[in-house]
Amino acid sequence: MINADAVSLEAIGVNPLDPGARAPAARAARDQGCRLAAELDIFWD
């Protein structure tokens, strides 16, 4: 399981249902996924 990192949690803010947080949270999550992709690549080889 992958949990949101500190940057993603900050982007989400205190209210995860706030529509204003949607785009920043999505960008932060995508960035986190890109950083973790190399580590997780071993599971798809």
MARBA-3410 file (N, C-alpha, C, O; in Angstrom, 1 decimal):
45
0.8,-1.2,0.0,0.0,0.0,0.0,0.9,1.2,0.0,1.9,1.3,0.7 ~ 0.5,2.2,-0.8,1.2,3.5,-0.8,0.3,4.5,-0.2,-0.8,4.7,-0.5 ~ 0.9,5.2,0.8,0.2,6.3,1.5,0.7,7.6,1.0,1.8,7.7,0.4 ~ -0.2,8.6,1.1,0.2,9.9,0.7,1.4,10.4,1.5,1.5,10.2,2.7 ~ 2.4,11.0,0.8,3.5,11.6,1.4,3.2,13.0,2.0,2.1,13.4,1.9
4.2,13.6,2.6,4.0,14.9,3.3,3.5,15.9,2.3,2.7,16.8,2.6 ~ 4.1,15.9,1.1,3.7,17.0,0.1,2.3,16.8,-0.3,1.5,17.7,-0.5 ~ 1.9,15.5,-0.5,0.5,15.2,-0.9,-0.5,15.6,0.2,-1.5,16.2,-0.1 ~ -0.1,15.2,1.4,-1.0,15.6,2.5,-1.2,17.1,2.7,-2.3,17.6,3.0 ~ -0.1,17.8,2.4,-0.2,19.3,2.5,-1.1,19.8,1.4,-1.9,20.7,1.6
-1.0,19.2,0.2,-1.8,19.6,-0.9,-3.3,19.3,-0.7,-4.2,20.1,-1.1 ~ -3.6,18.2,0.0,-4.9,17.8,0.3,-5.5,18.8,1.3,-6.7,19.2,1.2 ~ -4.8,19.2,2.3,-5.2,20.1,3.3,-6.1,19.4,4.3,-6.1,18.2,4.5 ~ -6.8,20.2,5.1,-7.6,19.7,6.2,-8.9,19.1,5.8,-9.5,18.3,6.5 ~ -9.4,19.5,4.6,-10.7,19.0,4.1,-10.5,18.3,2.7,-10.4,19.0,1.7
-10.4,17.0,2.7,-10.1,16.3,1.5,-11.3,16.4,0.5,-11.1,16.0,-0.7 ~ -12.4,16.9,0.9,-13.5,17.1,0.0,-13.6,18.5,-0.6,-14.5,18.8,-1.4 ~ -12.6,19.3,-0.3,-12.6,20.7,-0.8,-12.2,20.6,-2.3,-11.1,20.2,-2.7 ~ -13.1,21.1,-3.2,-12.8,21.1,-4.6,-11.6,21.9,-5.0,-10.9,21.6,-6.0 ~ -11.2,22.9,-4.2,-10.0,23.7,-4.5,-8.7,22.9,-4.3,-7.7,23.3,-4.9
-8.8,21.8,-3.6,-7.6,21.0,-3.3,-7.4,19.9,-4.4,-6.4,19.3,-4.4 ~ -8.4,19.7,-5.2,-8.4,18.6,-6.1,-7.2,18.6,-7.1,-6.4,17.7,-7.1 ~ -7.0,19.7,-7.8,-5.9,19.8,-8.7,-4.5,19.8,-8.1,-3.6,19.0,-8.5 ~ -4.2,20.5,-7.0,-2.9,20.4,-6.3,-2.7,19.1,-5.7,-1.6,18.6,-5.8 ~ -3.7,18.4,-5.2,-3.5,17.1,-4.6,-3.2,16.1,-5.7,-2.4,15.2,-5.5
-3.9,16.2,-6.9,-3.7,15.3,-8.0,-2.2,15.4,-8.5,-1.6,14.4,-8.8 ~ -1.8,16.7,-8.6,-0.4,16.9,-9.1,0.6,16.3,-8.1,1.6,15.7,-8.5 ~ 0.4,16.5,-6.8,1.3,16.0,-5.8,1.3,14.5,-5.8,2.3,13.9,-5.6 ~ 0.1,13.9,-6.0,0.0,12.4,-6.0,0.8,11.9,-7.2,1.4,10.8,-7.2 ~ 0.6,12.5,-8.4,1.3,12.1,-9.6,2.8,12.2,-9.4,3.5,11.3,-9.8
3.2,13.3,-8.8,4.7,13.5,-8.6,5.2,12.4,-7.7,6.3,11.8,-7.9 ~ 4.5,12.0,-6.6,4.9,11.0,-5.7,4.9,9.7,-6.5,5.9,8.9,-6.3 ~ 3.9,9.4,-7.3,3.9,8.1,-8.1,5.1,8.0,-9.0,5.7,7.0,-9.2 ~ 5.5,9.2,-9.6,6.6,9.2,-10.5,7.9,8.9,-9.7,8.8,8.2,-10.2 ~ 8.0,9.5,-8.5,9.2,9.2,-7.7,9.3,7.7,-7.3,10.4,7.2,-7.2
8.2,7.1,-7.0,8.2,5.7,-6.5,8.2,4.7,-7.6,8.4,3.5,-7.3 ~ 8.0,5.1,-8.8,7.9,4.2,-9.9,9.1,3.3,-10.1,9.0,2.1,-10.3 ~ 10.3,3.9,-9.9,11.5,3.1,-10.0,11.6,2.0,-9.0,12.1,0.9,-9.3 ~ 11.2,2.3,-7.8,11.2,1.3,-6.7,10.2,0.2,-6.9,10.5,-1.0,-6.6 ~ 9.1,0.5,-7.5,8.0,-0.4,-7.7,8.1,-1.2,-9.0,7.4,-2.2,-9.2
9.0,-0.8,-9.8,9.2,-1.4,-11.1,9.5,-2.9,-11.0,9.2,-3.7,-11.9 ~ 10.2,-3.3,-10.0,10.6,-4.7,-9.8,9.3,-5.7,-9.8,9.5,-6.8,-10.1 ~ 8.2,-5.1,-9.4,7.0,-6.0,-9.3,6.4,-6.2,-10.6,5.5,-7.1,-10.8 ~ 6.8,-5.5,-11.7,6.2,-5.6,-13.0,7.1,-6.2,-14.0,6.8,-6.4,-15.2 ~ 8.3,-6.6,-13.6,9.3,-7.2,-14.5,9.1,-8.7,-14.5,9.8,-9.4,-15.2
END
